[in-house]
Amino acid sequence: MKVLVTGASGFIGSVLVDRLASNGHEVTCLIRDEAKRSKFKQKVEFIVADITYREKLFQSMNNIDADALFHLAAINPLEKDRKIQKRVNVDGMRNVIDASLRGNVRLFIYAQGTGVYGDTKGRWIDESTPKNPDTDFAKTRHEAEEMLWKAKEEHGLNVSVAVLGDVYGPAGWFADIIVNKIRDGSFKIPGSGDYYRSFVHVDDAANALALIAEKNAKNTTYIISDDEPTPFAEFIYYTTDRLGLKRPGKVPAFLAKTVLGGDMVKLLTYSAKAKNAKVKDELGLQLQYPTYREGVIDALQRL
C-alpha cells in the first residue's frame, strides 16, 4: 500500500511507521521538524509540514495519493492552553481532511482516546457505548472525529476510528512521567489509584492500526486495548516492583491538578474498562502483550 502517517515522529507514529515499512508498504511520514528525519531507520519518504498551516499543508500534500492515511498528529491533554488544543486537534484535523479530499485518499484512519467516552462510572466500554466527552481536551478530539464522519457523509470519504487505551512502552509518557519520576522519587499516584485503566502496549497499538488499513476496514470504529483493565495503582506498583524501588505514595486529585492540569487528572482518574473483542474478532488481532504485566517487563527492558 501507499501510506501517509501524520504525527509520524511521535511515540505511536514512529512505531507504526516501522511496522508498516517492515511489511513492505510505501510509507510517507508527515513531520513538522526536518531534523526528525534521522529518527527513522526504515526507507521512507517525508513531507515536512505543520497541519495547522492550511495553505502550506495543501501545497505539501498536493494531489496526495494514498491507500491509507493515518492521522496521529494531535496535542495531548498535558497541554493546558485551550487555544493550542483547538488549533491542533480541531483546525489541524479540518486541514488534513480537506487536503485529503483534494487528493485521492482511499481510507482515512483517525486515532482517538478513551477519554471521548467521558466518565462511564466504571461501566464497561465497547464500540456501542455513547461518546460523552466532558473535558475540554476530549471535546476537541470528539469534534475532530465528528468532522471526519461528516466528511464521509458529504464527500464519501472512507474513514475508520481507532479508540486507543492508554498506550505505554519504552518511550512517551510511561518513560517520562512514570519511570523517570519513580526513579527520582517524585512520582505520586493521583487520587485513590483504584480507578481502572485500559492499557495497550505501543507495539500492539501499532499492529492494530496497521491491520485496519491492511484489512481495508472502512467506516467503522475499533477499541484497541489489552485483555485486562487494571487499577492504576496496581499498574504503578507492578512497575515500581520490577524496578526494585520503593512504591510511591498518593496525592489528592485536586493537588495533582496543579501540576498536570484539570483535564489530564480527570481523564486519568476516570475508570476506563474497555472491551477489545471487536478488533480481535474482525481483524484477527493477536496481542503480543495481552496484559500490562508482560508489556511492562518488555518496556523496562528496552528502557
RODO-574618 format. One line per field, with one value per residue (C-alpha): residue number from 1; residue in three letters; x, y negated, z negated. Coordinates in steps of 0.5 Angstrom, whole numbers, plus 500, padded with zeros to 3 digits. Example, Ala and Ser with C-alpha at 12.3 -4.5 7.8 and 13.67 -1.06 7.14 Angstrom:
resi = 1, 2
resn = ALA, SER
east = 525, 527
north = 509, 502
up = 484, 486
***
This chain:
resi = 1, 2, 3, 4, 5, 6, 7, 8, 9, 10, 11, 12, 13, 14, 15, 16, 17, 18, 19, 20, 21, 22, 23, 24, 25, 26, 27, 28, 29, 30, 31, 32, 33, 34, 35, 36, 37, 38, 39, 40, 41, 42, 43, 44, 45, 46, 47, 48, 49, 50, 51, 52, 53, 54, 55, 56, 57, 58, 59, 60, 61, 62, 63, 64, 65, 66, 67, 68, 69, 70, 71, 72, 73, 74, 75, 76, 77, 78, 79, 80, 81, 82, 83, 84, 85, 86, 87, 88, 89, 90, 91, 92, 93, 94, 95, 96, 97, 98, 99, 100, 101, 102, 103, 104, 105, 106, 107, 108, 109, 110, 111, 112, 113, 114, 115, 116, 117, 118, 119, 120, 121, 122, 123, 124, 125, 126, 127, 128, 129, 130, 131, 132, 133, 134, 135, 136, 137, 138, 139, 140, 141, 142, 143, 144, 145, 146, 147, 148, 149, 150, 151, 152, 153, 154, 155, 156, 157, 158, 159, 160, 161, 162, 163, 164, 165, 166, 167, 168, 169, 170, 171, 172, 173, 174, 175, 176, 177, 178, 179, 180, 181, 182, 183, 184, 185, 186, 187, 188, 189, 190, 191, 192, 193, 194, 195, 196, 197, 198, 199, 200, 201, 202, 203, 204, 205, 206, 207, 208, 209, 210, 211, 212, 213, 214, 215, 216, 217, 218, 219, 220, 221, 222, 223, 224, 225, 226, 227, 228, 229, 230, 231, 232, 233, 234, 235, 236, 237, 238, 239, 240, 241, 242, 243, 244, 245, 246, 247, 248, 249, 250, 251, 252, 253, 254, 255, 256, 257, 258, 259, 260, 261, 262, 263, 264, 265, 266, 267, 268, 269, 270, 271, 272, 273, 274, 275, 276, 277, 278, 279, 280, 281, 282, 283, 284, 285, 286, 287, 288, 289, 290, 291, 292, 293, 294, 295, 296, 297, 298, 299, 300, 301, 302, 303
resn = MET, LYS, VAL, LEU, VAL, THR, GLY, ALA, SER, GLY, PHE, ILE, GLY, SER, VAL, LEU, VAL, ASP, ARG, LEU, ALA, SER, ASN, GLY, HIS, GLU, VAL, THR, CYS, LEU, ILE, ARG, ASP, GLU, ALA, LYS, ARG, SER, LYS, PHE, LYS, GLN, LYS, VAL, GLU, PHE, ILE, VAL, ALA, ASP, ILE, THR, TYR, ARG, GLU, LYS, LEU, PHE, GLN, SER, MET, ASN, ASN, ILE, ASP, ALA, ASP, ALA, LEU, PHE, HIS, LEU, ALA, ALA, ILE, ASN, PRO, LEU, GLU, LYS, ASP, ARG, LYS, ILE, GLN, LYS, ARG, VAL, ASN, VAL, ASP, GLY, MET, ARG, ASN, VAL, ILE, ASP, ALA, SER, LEU, ARG, GLY, ASN, VAL, ARG, LEU, PHE, ILE, TYR, ALA, GLN, GLY, THR, GLY, VAL, TYR, GLY, ASP, THR, LYS, GLY, ARG, TRP, ILE, ASP, GLU, SER, THR, PRO, LYS, ASN, PRO, ASP, THR, ASP, PHE, ALA, LYS, THR, ARG, HIS, GLU, ALA, GLU, GLU, MET, LEU, TRP, LYS, ALA, LYS, GLU, GLU, HIS, GLY, LEU, ASN, VAL, SER, VAL, ALA, VAL, LEU, GLY, ASP, VAL, TYR, GLY, PRO, ALA, GLY, TRP, PHE, ALA, ASP, ILE, ILE, VAL, ASN, LYS, ILE, ARG, ASP, GLY, SER, PHE, LYS, ILE, PRO, GLY, SER, GLY, ASP, TYR, TYR, ARG, SER, PHE, VAL, HIS, VAL, ASP, ASP, ALA, ALA, ASN, ALA, LEU, ALA, LEU, ILE, ALA, GLU, LYS, ASN, ALA, LYS, ASN, THR, THR, TYR, ILE, ILE, SER, ASP, ASP, GLU, PRO, THR, PRO, PHE, ALA, GLU, PHE, ILE, TYR, TYR, THR, THR, ASP, ARG, LEU, GLY, LEU, LYS, ARG, PRO, GLY, LYS, VAL, PRO, ALA, PHE, LEU, ALA, LYS, THR, VAL, LEU, GLY, GLY, ASP, MET, VAL, LYS, LEU, LEU, THR, TYR, SER, ALA, LYS, ALA, LYS, ASN, ALA, LYS, VAL, LYS, ASP, GLU, LEU, GLY, LEU, GLN, LEU, GLN, TYR, PRO, THR, TYR, ARG, GLU, GLY, VAL, ILE, ASP, ALA, LEU, GLN, ARG, LEU
east = 500, 502, 501, 502, 502, 502, 505, 510, 516, 511, 511, 506, 507, 515, 513, 507, 512, 517, 511, 508, 515, 517, 511, 513, 509, 511, 511, 511, 512, 509, 513, 514, 521, 526, 531, 527, 528, 534, 530, 527, 532, 527, 527, 521, 519, 518, 513, 516, 509, 505, 498, 496, 499, 493, 496, 503, 500, 496, 502, 506, 500, 499, 494, 496, 495, 495, 491, 491, 492, 494, 492, 496, 498, 495, 496, 496, 492, 498, 498, 493, 493, 486, 487, 493, 489, 483, 489, 492, 486, 481, 483, 489, 484, 480, 486, 488, 481, 481, 488, 486, 479, 484, 488, 486, 486, 482, 482, 483, 484, 484, 487, 483, 483, 478, 477, 472, 467, 467, 466, 463, 463, 467, 462, 465, 466, 465, 464, 457, 458, 456, 461, 460, 467, 467, 473, 476, 481, 477, 471, 477, 478, 471, 470, 475, 472, 465, 468, 471, 464, 461, 467, 464, 457, 458, 464, 464, 471, 472, 474, 476, 477, 481, 480, 486, 487, 493, 499, 505, 512, 520, 518, 513, 509, 511, 518, 518, 512, 512, 519, 524, 520, 519, 527, 528, 523, 518, 512, 505, 499, 493, 487, 486, 489, 483, 480, 481, 485, 485, 493, 496, 503, 505, 507, 500, 497, 501, 500, 492, 493, 496, 491, 486, 489, 491, 484, 481, 476, 472, 467, 468, 471, 475, 477, 484, 487, 490, 485, 486, 484, 487, 487, 492, 496, 497, 500, 505, 506, 508, 512, 516, 517, 520, 525, 526, 525, 520, 513, 510, 505, 499, 497, 490, 487, 486, 493, 495, 491, 496, 502, 498, 492, 485, 484, 489, 488, 480, 482, 487, 482, 476, 475, 476, 475, 475, 473, 477, 473, 471, 478, 481, 475, 474, 481, 485, 489, 494, 496, 504, 503, 496, 496, 501, 505, 508, 508, 512, 517, 519, 518, 523, 528, 528, 529
north = 500, 493, 490, 483, 482, 475, 475, 480, 478, 478, 484, 488, 486, 488, 495, 495, 493, 498, 503, 501, 500, 507, 510, 507, 501, 495, 490, 482, 479, 472, 469, 462, 462, 463, 466, 471, 475, 478, 482, 486, 492, 495, 493, 488, 481, 475, 469, 463, 459, 457, 459, 452, 448, 449, 447, 450, 456, 456, 455, 460, 465, 463, 469, 474, 481, 486, 492, 490, 484, 485, 478, 479, 471, 468, 465, 469, 467, 464, 458, 453, 448, 449, 445, 449, 455, 453, 450, 457, 462, 459, 454, 459, 464, 460, 458, 465, 468, 462, 464, 471, 469, 465, 471, 479, 482, 488, 489, 484, 487, 483, 485, 483, 484, 487, 480, 479, 483, 479, 481, 488, 489, 496, 499, 503, 499, 502, 499, 498, 494, 487, 482, 476, 472, 468, 465, 459, 463, 469, 465, 462, 470, 471, 465, 467, 474, 472, 467, 474, 477, 471, 472, 479, 477, 471, 473, 480, 481, 488, 487, 491, 489, 493, 491, 493, 495, 492, 493, 495, 497, 496, 488, 483, 481, 488, 487, 479, 479, 486, 489, 483, 480, 486, 487, 480, 481, 475, 479, 479, 483, 478, 479, 486, 490, 495, 493, 498, 496, 500, 500, 503, 503, 499, 505, 508, 501, 500, 507, 506, 499, 503, 508, 503, 501, 508, 511, 504, 504, 498, 494, 497, 496, 500, 500, 502, 504, 510, 516, 514, 507, 506, 501, 495, 496, 504, 502, 497, 502, 507, 502, 500, 507, 509, 503, 505, 499, 496, 496, 489, 485, 482, 475, 472, 471, 463, 462, 467, 462, 456, 460, 464, 460, 461, 465, 469, 471, 472, 477, 481, 482, 484, 491, 494, 501, 503, 509, 511, 516, 513, 512, 519, 522, 518, 516, 522, 518, 522, 519, 519, 517, 519, 516, 510, 515, 518, 511, 507, 512, 511, 503, 503, 508, 503, 497
up = 500, 501, 494, 490, 483, 480, 473, 475, 471, 465, 460, 463, 470, 470, 468, 473, 479, 477, 477, 484, 487, 485, 488, 495, 495, 498, 493, 493, 486, 485, 480, 477, 476, 481, 476, 474, 481, 477, 473, 478, 480, 485, 492, 492, 496, 492, 492, 488, 486, 480, 480, 477, 483, 488, 495, 494, 492, 498, 502, 499, 500, 507, 510, 505, 507, 501, 500, 492, 489, 481, 477, 471, 470, 464, 458, 451, 445, 442, 446, 442, 447, 450, 456, 458, 456, 461, 466, 467, 465, 469, 474, 476, 477, 481, 485, 486, 488, 493, 496, 497, 501, 505, 507, 507, 500, 500, 493, 487, 480, 474, 467, 462, 454, 449, 446, 451, 447, 441, 434, 435, 428, 428, 433, 439, 445, 452, 459, 458, 452, 453, 453, 448, 447, 441, 441, 446, 449, 450, 453, 458, 460, 461, 465, 470, 470, 472, 477, 480, 480, 483, 489, 490, 491, 495, 499, 499, 495, 492, 485, 479, 472, 467, 460, 456, 449, 445, 450, 446, 448, 448, 449, 449, 442, 439, 439, 438, 433, 429, 430, 429, 424, 420, 420, 418, 412, 415, 417, 413, 415, 417, 412, 409, 415, 415, 422, 427, 434, 440, 442, 449, 451, 456, 461, 460, 462, 468, 470, 469, 473, 479, 479, 480, 487, 489, 488, 491, 485, 487, 484, 477, 470, 466, 459, 458, 451, 448, 445, 437, 435, 428, 423, 424, 417, 419, 425, 422, 416, 421, 425, 418, 416, 423, 422, 415, 412, 406, 408, 409, 404, 407, 407, 407, 414, 413, 412, 418, 422, 420, 424, 429, 430, 429, 436, 435, 428, 430, 436, 432, 426, 429, 429, 437, 437, 445, 449, 455, 457, 464, 466, 465, 468, 474, 476, 472, 468, 463, 458, 456, 449, 447, 440, 437, 434, 440, 443, 437, 437, 444, 444, 438, 441, 447, 443
***
